[in-house]
């Protein structure tokens, strides 16, 4: 039996896959896969939803999830985010829509199918280690650099992945996202 956060996440991504929606799992689920394990209160998914996906998405999820159709439509129009909540477990899945940034497209293009647990059926598209690290730095910056959890996630990915990381890619996108100073600080702290 899969851990509840993974099972709930897979339920959502299977719907996205059936609808043909490009997606990646990011956030703490991805940083745990590449760095240090920590508990999470939700799953973050970047999903390239279109207006034609919403009716089927809402209809398919409504049995097991609380999903507000209006909130979904407003998030799509604003290219922001919405959440859905698994009714039985109350586990939350946050769906982020690409904001039209080249980095969002890069993340979606680079994602890889990975096994999330020992169960071979628990596979989904996961953000790469580099994109996870960059997205965490971006969130850390936009959150006024106060989230210790985000910072620990960044350091964990750097420590565990080390030289396997593509530092050329990291420096390129860190400059584009305006987080080069944070990347430099994180590399120094992780060393």
C-alpha positions as CSV (number, residue, x, y, z in Angstrom):
1,X,0.0,0.0,0.0
2,X,1.3,3.4,-1.0
3,X,1.8,6.2,1.6
4,X,-1.2,8.5,1.6
5,X,0.4,11.6,0.1
6,X,1.8,9.5,-2.8
7,X,-1.4,7.7,-3.4
8,X,-3.4,10.9,-3.4
9,X,-0.9,12.6,-5.7
10,X,-0.9,9.7,-8.1
11,X,-4.7,9.8,-8.2
12,X,-4.5,13.4,-9.4
13,X,-1.7,12.9,-11.9
14,X,-3.4,9.9,-13.4
15,X,-6.4,12.2,-14.2
16,X,-4.0,14.8,-15.7
17,X,-2.3,12.0,-17.8
18,X,-5.7,10.8,-19.1
19,X,-6.6,14.3,-20.1
20,X,-3.2,14.7,-21.9
21,X,-2.1,17.6,-19.6
22,X,1.6,18.2,-19.3
23,X,2.6,18.3,-15.7
24,X,5.4,17.9,-13.2
25,X,5.5,17.2,-9.5
26,X,7.6,19.7,-7.7
27,X,7.8,21.2,-4.2
28,X,8.7,19.2,-1.1
29,X,7.8,15.9,-2.7
30,X,10.5,16.5,-5.4
31,X,13.0,17.9,-2.9
32,X,12.6,14.9,-0.8
33,X,13.3,12.7,-3.8
34,X,16.6,14.5,-4.4
35,X,17.5,15.7,-1.0
36,X,16.6,15.2,2.6
37,X,13.3,13.5,3.6
38,X,10.7,15.6,5.3
39,X,7.0,15.4,5.9
40,X,4.8,17.5,3.7
41,X,1.3,18.9,4.1
42,X,0.6,19.0,0.4
43,X,1.8,18.2,-3.1
44,X,2.7,20.9,-5.6
45,X,2.0,20.2,-9.3
46,X,2.8,22.5,-12.2
47,X,0.1,21.6,-14.8
48,X,-0.3,23.1,-18.2
49,X,-4.1,23.1,-18.1
50,X,-6.3,24.6,-20.8
51,X,-9.9,25.7,-20.6
52,X,-11.1,22.6,-22.4
53,X,-9.5,20.4,-19.6
54,X,-11.5,22.0,-16.7
55,X,-14.9,20.3,-17.1
56,X,-13.4,16.8,-17.3
57,X,-10.9,17.5,-14.5
58,X,-13.6,18.8,-12.2
59,X,-16.1,16.0,-13.0
60,X,-13.4,13.3,-12.6
61,X,-12.1,14.6,-9.3
62,X,-15.4,15.6,-7.6
63,X,-16.1,12.1,-6.1
64,X,-12.9,11.9,-4.1
65,X,-11.8,15.5,-3.9
66,X,-13.2,18.9,-3.0
67,X,-12.5,21.0,-6.1
68,X,-14.1,24.4,-6.6
69,X,-15.0,24.8,-10.4
70,X,-15.0,28.6,-10.1
71,X,-11.7,28.8,-8.3
72,X,-10.2,26.5,-11.0
73,X,-11.5,28.7,-13.8
74,X,-10.3,31.9,-12.1
75,X,-6.8,30.4,-11.6
76,X,-6.7,29.4,-15.2
77,X,-7.7,32.9,-16.3
78,X,-5.0,34.5,-14.0
79,X,-2.4,31.8,-14.6
80,X,-2.1,31.4,-10.9
81,X,-2.9,28.4,-8.7
82,X,-5.8,26.5,-7.1
83,X,-6.0,23.6,-4.7
84,X,-8.0,20.4,-4.4
85,X,-8.5,18.5,-1.2
86,X,-8.8,14.8,-0.9
87,X,-12.1,14.3,1.0
88,X,-11.0,11.2,3.0
89,X,-7.5,12.2,4.1
90,X,-7.8,16.0,3.8
91,X,-4.5,15.9,1.9
92,X,-4.1,19.0,-0.3
93,X,-2.8,19.1,-3.8
94,X,-1.8,22.6,-5.1
95,X,-2.1,23.0,-8.9
96,X,0.1,25.8,-10.3
97,X,-0.4,27.0,-13.8
98,X,2.6,28.0,-15.9
99,X,2.9,31.8,-15.9
100,X,4.4,32.0,-19.4
101,X,7.9,32.2,-18.2
102,X,10.6,30.4,-20.1
103,X,11.6,28.6,-16.9
104,X,8.1,27.1,-16.6
105,X,8.5,25.6,-20.1
106,X,12.0,24.4,-19.3
107,X,10.7,22.6,-16.2
108,X,7.9,20.9,-18.1
109,X,10.2,19.8,-20.9
110,X,13.0,18.4,-18.6
111,X,10.7,16.4,-16.2
112,X,11.4,12.7,-16.1
113,X,9.2,9.8,-15.2
114,X,10.4,8.5,-11.9
115,X,9.3,5.8,-9.4
116,X,8.1,7.6,-6.2
117,X,8.2,4.5,-4.0
118,X,9.3,0.9,-4.2
119,X,6.0,0.1,-5.9
120,X,6.6,0.1,-9.6
121,X,3.1,1.4,-10.3
122,X,4.0,4.6,-8.4
123,X,5.6,6.5,-11.3
124,X,5.0,10.1,-12.3
125,X,6.7,13.0,-13.9
126,X,9.0,14.7,-11.4
127,X,10.8,18.0,-11.8
128,X,14.5,17.5,-12.2
129,X,16.8,18.1,-9.2
130,X,18.1,21.3,-10.8
131,X,14.5,22.6,-11.5
132,X,13.4,21.7,-8.0
133,X,16.3,23.6,-6.5
134,X,15.7,26.6,-8.7
135,X,11.9,26.7,-8.0
136,X,12.7,26.5,-4.3
137,X,15.1,29.4,-4.5
138,X,12.4,31.3,-6.5
139,X,9.8,30.6,-3.8
140,X,12.2,31.5,-1.1
141,X,12.9,34.9,-2.7
142,X,9.3,35.6,-3.3
143,X,8.4,34.7,0.3
144,X,10.8,37.4,1.6
145,X,13.5,34.8,2.3
146,X,12.1,33.7,5.7
147,X,11.0,30.1,5.1
148,X,13.5,27.8,6.8
149,X,11.8,24.8,5.3
150,X,12.4,26.1,1.8
151,X,16.1,26.9,2.6
152,X,16.7,23.4,4.2
153,X,15.1,21.8,1.1
154,X,17.6,23.7,-1.1
155,X,20.6,22.8,1.0
156,X,19.4,19.1,1.1
157,X,19.2,18.9,-2.6
158,X,22.7,20.5,-3.0
159,X,24.2,18.2,-0.3
160,X,22.7,14.9,-1.6
161,X,23.1,15.6,-5.4
162,X,26.4,17.4,-5.2
163,X,28.4,17.0,-8.4
164,X,25.6,15.2,-10.2
165,X,23.9,18.6,-10.6
166,X,24.2,20.5,-13.9
167,X,25.7,23.7,-12.6
168,X,25.7,25.4,-16.0
169,X,22.0,25.0,-16.1
170,X,21.6,26.2,-12.5
171,X,23.7,29.3,-13.0
172,X,21.9,30.2,-16.3
173,X,18.4,29.9,-14.7
174,X,19.4,31.4,-11.4
175,X,20.4,34.6,-13.3
176,X,17.1,34.5,-15.3
177,X,15.1,34.2,-12.1
178,X,17.1,36.7,-10.2
179,X,18.3,34.3,-7.5
180,X,22.0,34.0,-8.4
181,X,23.0,35.4,-5.0
182,X,20.8,32.8,-3.2
183,X,22.3,30.0,-5.3
184,X,25.8,31.2,-4.4
185,X,25.0,31.4,-0.7
186,X,23.3,28.0,-0.8
187,X,26.3,26.4,-2.5
188,X,28.6,27.9,0.1
189,X,26.5,26.7,3.0
190,X,26.1,23.2,1.6
191,X,29.8,22.8,1.1
